[in-house]
Amino acid sequence: MNPIVLRSLNLCKSYREGPQVVEVLNGADLTLRAGEKLAIVGASGSGKSTLLNLLGGLDAPDSGEVLLDEKPFSSLDDNSRGKIRNRKLGFVYQFHHLLPEFTAAENIAMPMRIAGMNKNTIAEKTDALLARVGLSARGLHKPAELSGGERQRVAIARSLANDPSCVLMDEPTGNLDTKNANNIVELIEELSSQVRTAFVIVSHDEKLAARLDRVLELDSGKICEFVAAGGRA
């Protein structure tokens, strides 16, 4: 059985809206193993993005813990959490969040530069990642010169720059047409099988979710097994 790369234990999170306290998560638990593709679904406002932010260390829970490679993560201070996040986690959003003034290659290289890799290693890895996502000929193009599907592929390549244990995705196909969305799902499947990257994908796309290994539903602040999907866990 593949090792556990990400685990949440009894996560709780609430926000204050004026005099009211809104409880978003109330004891959310999940476990993710290397190479596993996990979908998280739920109604709008159910806390899916909040959960993703907690798993990625972008926010801290009120209580509970996130473990990354079975080591405490969410309880670390902001600086320590940020360093680990850059090395071990990747992020992809519905809107790619590429830096418009930089080329595709420069966007992909950014996490490696932040991590302090040497220039030769960065250049080699950037070329390899462009090839992996089928964009070797587009590395010198800026985001405005790329299609929506190509921009999302660049975002996925960037998320893999530091060989993360897990990539967290928030509606990665939500802004794409059917053909490009299908291409992104095929890329996710390929990366999962070939390099054993784990994926947590928040999505409203039922077809995407059905192609993943497991589908979890977030409801009333808790996570439950929703559908037996691909059966490849």
SULVENFEN-V662433 format. One record per helix or strand. SS is the DSSP state (helix for helix, strand for strand). FROM is the first residue (numbers start at 0). TO is the last residue. If there is no record, write none. Layout:
# SULVENFEN-V662433
[[SS	FROM	TO] [SS	FROM	TO]]
This chain:
# SULVENFEN-V662433
[[strand	3	16] [strand	19	32] [strand	36	40] [helix	47	54] [strand	62	67] [strand	70	71] [helix	77	87] [strand	88	92] [strand	102	102] [helix	103	113] [helix	118	131] [helix	135	137] [strand	141	141] [helix	142	144] [helix	147	158] [strand	165	169] [helix	177	194] [strand	197	201] [helix	205	209] [strand	213	218] [strand	221	227]]
